Amino acid sequence: MTTIDNNQIYEVAIVGAGPAGATCAYYLAEKGIDVLLIDKEIFPRRKICGDAITVRAQHHLERMGVLQEVLEEKKGHWAAKGGIVGPSGIHYFGDSTNVDAEHLVIAIKRQIMDEKIVRAAEEAGIKLIENYFVKDVQFSSEKKYWTLRAKDESKQPLKAKVLIVADGAASRIARSLELVAGPPQATCSSVYIKAGTHEFQQDGVCYYPPKLVPGYCALFKEADGDLVYCCYIIPGGEAKKSDLRELHHEFLENYSFIRDALGPNAEIEKMKAAPIRFGGIPKSYGDHLLIIGDAAGQIDPLTGEGIQYALDAAEIAAETIALGKEKNNYSEQILKNYQKNWMKSFGKDFKWSSRMVKVFANNPIFVDAFASVCKRKGDKFMREWGKIMTGSKRKLSFFLPRLAFPLLFEVLKLIFRKE
Ligand SMILES: Cc1cc2nc3c(=O)[nH]c(=O)nc-3n(C[C@H](O)[C@H](O)[C@H](O)COP(=O)(O)OP(=O)(O)OC[C@H]3O[C@@H](n4cnc5c(N)ncnc54)[C@H](O)[C@@H]3O)c2cc1C
């Protein structure tokens, strides 16, 4: 049990012990910086997700020793077999390991992964405070520290020189500081389907029913044999955020590719949903302040994936704080390096993702063309597509002649065939 000295002014307080906050805490502790990691929940806690952990995130998990533990305990399932179903039903299922030994995705239940990251951070030396809902934060520019107050007034306030906001997509704290404006743009549902009750033969498949494009549905197999099903509503197409409940069930019950893959006896839990803030915010720093992960909208607009960016941002934030500590200066002037560096690392790519969203929304035939070229060219092409979609390669690569020419050619072929 952590003992906290309420009079102490900690170097850093992080609000939110999800992947962004806990990973940042880990990297800060590794640099010898004292950190208070605060969450309103008690770990392990459920976080609804598609549980698809992509390559960049896998590398961070490996550095924290989390991936090794997950594999030893057989709690992760590598996605080898899988594919894509286009809006008109053109589909390709392959095996990406025929091309390369590195898997692009491992499915790990968030309840397991998030707790392991928190424990890794604790082992590295951070102080964890659970069951502490931060209601209000205030910075004293005279004393140069933050005071954090809990919703439960019987709990003592906490103090720290630097505040890192990692409270997820709703970004309540960042919104109160006026650094995040408006509600999250997208939404996504998630349910588990019980092991032994379904007939899914793949490890992971993305489905693009016409009504949903540029959004999509995904099914991934977990280590315990459960499936996770998600339905992502991404703005730009026909589907609106308010349609989520109806579409989530419609695709499970009436969309033949998913219905048949699950079989007649699938035991599906009750739908849960959460918001998605994507594209990155224009200013994620202030005096003695950084915003990381979903709170800063660090989610890919094309895929709704955010874990890898949350972890990349966590490391960049820790490096920036270390620089501030070295210079004994946590002013906005120093901390703006964080924004510059995450934009360079992945933020600029979000603009290309947004362009792809528009292409998909206005011309769903492009998604069919992907599936169709995969059919012709096989696993190698599917892997290229997968690498770009999962962030291992920049989205700009979609526009390279090697990919763009076969795609455009396929689009023309499909149009010609239709006519
Ligand atoms: C349905 C769905 C499916 C998704 N699927 C995928 C996927 O397959 N792959 C992928 O890469 N990404 C996926 N994402 C995105 C991914 O979940 C996020 O990018 C990731 O959770 C970001 O981590 P985070 O730490 O920023 O935020 P969170 O994981 O949301 O963590 C925030 C933490 O802050 C705590 N908190 C909030 N407010 C307070 C407060 N006031 N006081 C104290 N604590 C507080 C919360 O309890 C929580 O633990 C999905 C998102 C959704 C909604």
Ligand as a Chemical Component Dictionary entry (heavy atoms), coordinates in Angstrom:
data_LIG
# 
_chem_comp.id                   LIG 
_chem_comp.type                 NON-POLYMER 
_chem_comp.pdbx_formal_charge   0 
_chem_comp.three_letter_code    LIG 
# 
loop_
_chem_comp_atom.comp_id 
_chem_comp_atom.atom_id 
_chem_comp_atom.alt_atom_id 
_chem_comp_atom.type_symbol 
_chem_comp_atom.charge 
_chem_comp_atom.model_Cartn_x 
_chem_comp_atom.model_Cartn_y 
_chem_comp_atom.model_Cartn_z 
_chem_comp_atom.pdbx_ordinal 
LIG C1  C1  C 0 -14.367 0.879  -28.297 1  
LIG C2  C2  C 0 -12.942 1.279  -28.541 2  
LIG C3  C3  C 0 -12.089 0.396  -29.176 3  
LIG C4  C4  C 0 -10.733 0.737  -29.343 4  
LIG N1  N1  N 0 -9.898  -0.182 -29.912 5  
LIG C5  C5  C 0 -8.577  0.081  -30.018 6  
LIG C6  C6  C 0 -7.680  -0.901 -30.509 7  
LIG O1  O1  O 0 -8.064  -2.024 -30.817 8  
LIG N2  N2  N 0 -6.364  -0.578 -30.611 9  
LIG C7  C7  C 0 -5.892  0.662  -30.256 10 
LIG O2  O2  O 0 -4.688  0.918  -30.397 11 
LIG N3  N3  N 0 -6.725  1.597  -29.752 12 
LIG C8  C8  C 0 -8.042  1.338  -29.605 13 
LIG N4  N4  N 0 -8.885  2.276  -29.066 14 
LIG C9  C9  C 0 -8.301  3.515  -28.534 15 
LIG C10 C10 C 0 -7.638  3.217  -27.170 16 
LIG O3  O3  O 0 -8.576  2.652  -26.290 17 
LIG C11 C11 C 0 -7.066  4.499  -26.562 18 
LIG O4  O4  O 0 -6.258  5.137  -27.516 19 
LIG C12 C12 C 0 -6.258  4.234  -25.289 20 
LIG O5  O5  O 0 -7.090  3.742  -24.283 21 
LIG C13 C13 C 0 -5.577  5.538  -24.831 22 
LIG O6  O6  O 0 -5.080  5.426  -23.533 23 
LIG P1  P1  P 0 -5.141  6.654  -22.500 24 
LIG O7  O7  O 0 -4.283  6.232  -21.371 25 
LIG O8  O8  O 0 -4.882  7.929  -23.186 26 
LIG O9  O9  O 0 -6.663  6.753  -22.038 27 
LIG P2  P2  P 0 -7.601  5.673  -21.174 28 
LIG O10 O10 O 0 -7.175  4.335  -21.551 29 
LIG O11 O11 O 0 -8.952  6.131  -21.424 30 
LIG O12 O12 O 0 -7.154  5.964  -19.688 31 
LIG C14 C14 C 0 -7.585  7.104  -18.986 32 
LIG C15 C15 C 0 -7.534  6.808  -17.486 33 
LIG O13 O13 O 0 -7.837  8.004  -16.781 34 
LIG C16 C16 C 0 -8.648  7.703  -15.665 35 
LIG N5  N5  N 0 -9.379  8.936  -15.327 36 
LIG C17 C17 C 0 -10.245 9.605  -16.125 37 
LIG N6  N6  N 0 -10.689 10.714 -15.494 38 
LIG C18 C18 C 0 -10.082 10.744 -14.285 39 
LIG C19 C19 C 0 -10.141 11.650 -13.176 40 
LIG N7  N7  N 0 -10.893 12.756 -13.211 41 
LIG N8  N8  N 0 -9.407  11.369 -12.076 42 
LIG C20 C20 C 0 -8.619  10.262 -12.024 43 
LIG N9  N9  N 0 -8.533  9.371  -13.051 44 
LIG C21 C21 C 0 -9.245  9.616  -14.162 45 
LIG C22 C22 C 0 -9.528  6.562  -16.161 46 
LIG O14 O14 O 0 -10.045 5.786  -15.095 47 
LIG C23 C23 C 0 -8.553  5.773  -17.039 48 
LIG O15 O15 O 0 -7.906  4.739  -16.318 49 
LIG C24 C24 C 0 -10.245 1.997  -28.908 50 
LIG C25 C25 C 0 -11.115 2.910  -28.304 51 
LIG C26 C26 C 0 -12.453 2.555  -28.115 52 
LIG C27 C27 C 0 -13.369 3.534  -27.431 53 
# 
loop_
_chem_comp_bond.comp_id 
_chem_comp_bond.atom_id_1 
_chem_comp_bond.atom_id_2 
_chem_comp_bond.value_order 
_chem_comp_bond.pdbx_ordinal 
LIG C1  C2  SING 1  
LIG C2  C3  SING 2  
LIG C2  C26 DOUB 3  
LIG C3  C4  DOUB 4  
LIG C4  N1  SING 5  
LIG C4  C24 SING 6  
LIG N1  C5  DOUB 7  
LIG C5  C6  SING 8  
LIG C5  C8  SING 9  
LIG C6  O1  DOUB 10 
LIG C6  N2  SING 11 
LIG N2  C7  SING 12 
LIG C7  O2  DOUB 13 
LIG C7  N3  SING 14 
LIG N3  C8  DOUB 15 
LIG C8  N4  SING 16 
LIG N4  C9  SING 17 
LIG N4  C24 SING 18 
LIG C9  C10 SING 19 
LIG C10 O3  SING 20 
LIG C10 C11 SING 21 
LIG C11 O4  SING 22 
LIG C11 C12 SING 23 
LIG C12 O5  SING 24 
LIG C12 C13 SING 25 
LIG C13 O6  SING 26 
LIG O6  P1  SING 27 
LIG P1  O7  DOUB 28 
LIG P1  O8  SING 29 
LIG P1  O9  SING 30 
LIG O9  P2  SING 31 
LIG P2  O10 DOUB 32 
LIG P2  O11 SING 33 
LIG P2  O12 SING 34 
LIG O12 C14 SING 35 
LIG C14 C15 SING 36 
LIG C15 O13 SING 37 
LIG C15 C23 SING 38 
LIG O13 C16 SING 39 
LIG C16 N5  SING 40 
LIG C16 C22 SING 41 
LIG N5  C17 SING 42 
LIG N5  C21 SING 43 
LIG C17 N6  DOUB 44 
LIG N6  C18 SING 45 
LIG C18 C19 SING 46 
LIG C18 C21 DOUB 47 
LIG C19 N7  SING 48 
LIG C19 N8  DOUB 49 
LIG N8  C20 SING 50 
LIG C20 N9  DOUB 51 
LIG N9  C21 SING 52 
LIG C22 O14 SING 53 
LIG C22 C23 SING 54 
LIG C23 O15 SING 55 
LIG C24 C25 DOUB 56 
LIG C25 C26 SING 57 
LIG C26 C27 SING 58 
# 
